[in-house]
Amino acid sequence: MAKGSRSQYKRERNARKDERPSAKLLFARVSVQKACFVLDAIRGKDVQTALGIVTYNPRYASTLIEKLLKSAIANAENNYPDKNYRAENLYVAECYANKGPTMKRIRPRAQGRAYRIEKRMSHITIVLDEKK
């Protein structure tokens, strides 16, 4: 097989796949900046504390992140039977928001002009790990 072939790259990428439980929310209708306010608050915390923080946080992004965090916990308990993860031993190892596509809309303004409105989206990822 030729060095640098597509299948070789895919094989190497899959070998480096992260084995920690995680959950992703793609195309979330919240900007990265607004999502990061909530993500910064829960990074490094255990999952019970993180759930408490997002439950009582008044931001819109916290409702999305709460569902995502619950999904990551369920993924850890159900999708990794050999590791035997328990919710009380998990903490938020990584959480980040990447930029998604932007919907562009037009707002009519004075004298026939048009202003662009950008409705931003983000891809939010939460990775859990077990306390040592």
N, C-alpha and C positions, 0 to 999 in steps of 0.2 A: 504494500500500500504506500502511496506517495506520502512523503513527509509533509505535514501541514494540510492533509486532506480534511474535508468537512467531517467525516465520520470519526477521524482521530480526535479532532477538537471536541466533538460531542462526547466521546468516550471519556476524555480527560475531565470535561466539565461535570459529567455525571459521577465520576469517581470522587470529586471534591465536594459533592452535595452535602449540605449541612444536615446533620442528623438530629438537630434539636427540633422540638415541636414548635410550629408557627402557624400563623393565619395571615392572610392578605385580603385587603379590601381594595378592589380596583375600581377606578372611575368614581370615587367618592366626590360628591358635589360640595366640596369645601376646599378652600385654598390651602396650600402647603403651610403657609405662615400661621394660619389659624389652627390647623391641626397640630402643629408643633408646640403650641402653648400647652395643650393637654398632654401630648406625648412627653414633653420635658418633665412634667409633674410626676409621671408614673415610672420613668426610666430607673431601673435598678431596685425598685420596690418589690416586696413579695406580692403575690397575686391578690390576697385578701385586702391588703392596704390599697393596692392599685384599684381594685373594684370599688372600694369605699370612696376613693378620690374622684373617680369618673362618675359615680352615681350622684354625688352632690355638687358636681361642677356645673355651673349654669350655662356653659358654652354649648353650642349646637354640636360641635365636633365630639364632645364627650359622649353623646348618645351613640354615635357611630363607633367610637373606640370602645365603649362598654360592650357592645355586641361582639366586636372583634376579639376582645380580650376573653369573653366567655367562650367564644368559638375556639380560640387557641388552647384554653384549658381543657375543653372537651376533646380536641385533637390529641392533646398529650395523654389523656386518660384512655382514649379508645383506639388510637392508631399506632401506639407503641407498646404492644403487650409484652415484648421481651424486656423492655426497660422498666416497666411497672412504675410509671410516674404517679405521684399522688399530689392533689391540688395544694395541700398544706406545705409541701416541700418545694414548690415552684416559685420562681421570681421572674420579673421581666428583664431578660438579658439584653435585648435590643428592641428598639422601637423607632421607626423613622417613617417619614412621608416623602415620597418622590413626586415630582411634577407629572401631572397627567395632561391630556389634551385640553385645549381651551376652546370653549364655544364663543364665537364672535357674533355679537348682536349690534344692531344699529339703533341709535336714539335720535329722532329728529330734533333739530335745534333751530334757532332763529335764522332767517334769511336763506332758507333752503339748504342749510348745512346739515351734516350728519356726524354725530359723535359715535365712536366705537365703544361698546361695552364688552368687556371680557369676563366671561363666567368661567372661573378656573376650576379644574378638577385635580385630584391627587390620588396616588396609590399609597395606601397605608399598610405597613407591615409590622407585626409584633412577633418577636421570637422569645420563647420561654426557655428556661434552663432550670436544672435542679440544684438546690443549695448543697454545697459540699459538707 
